[in-house]
Amino acid sequence: MNKSTRNTLRLISVIIVLALVLMELSIIPNLLNYKFWFMVAAYALALITYR
C-alpha cells in the first residue's frame, strides 16, 4: 500500500468519525441507522493504514 492510498483511507476514516460526532451532537441530521458499524468500519480503516 503506497503513501497516497494510506492517506486517503485515513482521511475517509476521519470524515466518517467526524460525521458521526456531528450527528450525535444534532448539528447535522441523523442519516445513518447503523452508527456503531460505521464507527467500527472507520476504526478498521485506521488500523489498516497504521503500521
C-alpha positions as semicolon CSV with decimal commas, in nm:
position;residue;x (nm);y (nm);z (nm)
1;M;0,000;0,000;0,000
2;N;0,156;0,327;-0,104
3;K;0,152;0,651;0,092
4;S;-0,126;0,824;-0,102
5;T;-0,363;0,528;-0,058
6;R;-0,287;0,519;0,313
7;N;-0,353;0,892;0,347
8;T;-0,679;0,864;0,153
9;L;-0,806;0,583;0,376
10;R;-0,710;0,780;0,688
11;L;-0,897;1,082;0,555
12;I;-1,206;0,872;0,486
13;S;-1,200;0,728;0,838
14;V;-1,164;1,075;0,992
15;I;-1,454;1,207;0,783
16;I;-1,676;0,916;0,890
17;V;-1,596;0,975;1,258
18;L;-1,648;1,350;1,226
19;A;-1,987;1,298;1,058
20;L;-2,092;1,055;1,334
21;V;-1,990;1,300;1,606
22;L;-2,182;1,582;1,437
23;M;-2,488;1,356;1,410
24;E;-2,461;1,271;1,779
25;L;-2,450;1,642;1,864
26;S;-2,753;1,702;1,635
27;I;-2,562;1,954;1,425
28;I;-2,641;1,755;1,112
29;P;-2,946;1,530;1,075
30;N;-2,922;1,167;1,172
31;L;-2,886;0,990;0,837
32;L;-2,730;0,661;0,944
33;N;-2,917;0,392;1,132
34;Y;-2,605;0,182;1,185
35;K;-2,378;0,427;1,365
36;F;-2,195;0,155;1,555
37;W;-2,097;-0,035;1,241
38;F;-1,983;0,280;1,064
39;M;-1,763;0,356;1,366
40;V;-1,621;0,002;1,353
41;A;-1,550;0,043;0,982
42;A;-1,375;0,375;1,042
43;Y;-1,163;0,219;1,316
44;A;-1,076;-0,075;1,091
45;L;-0,969;0,162;0,812
46;A;-0,748;0,348;1,058
47;L;-0,594;0,023;1,182
48;I;-0,521;-0,095;0,829
49;T;-0,337;0,225;0,744
50;Y;-0,111;0,231;1,051
51;R;0,188;0,004;1,067
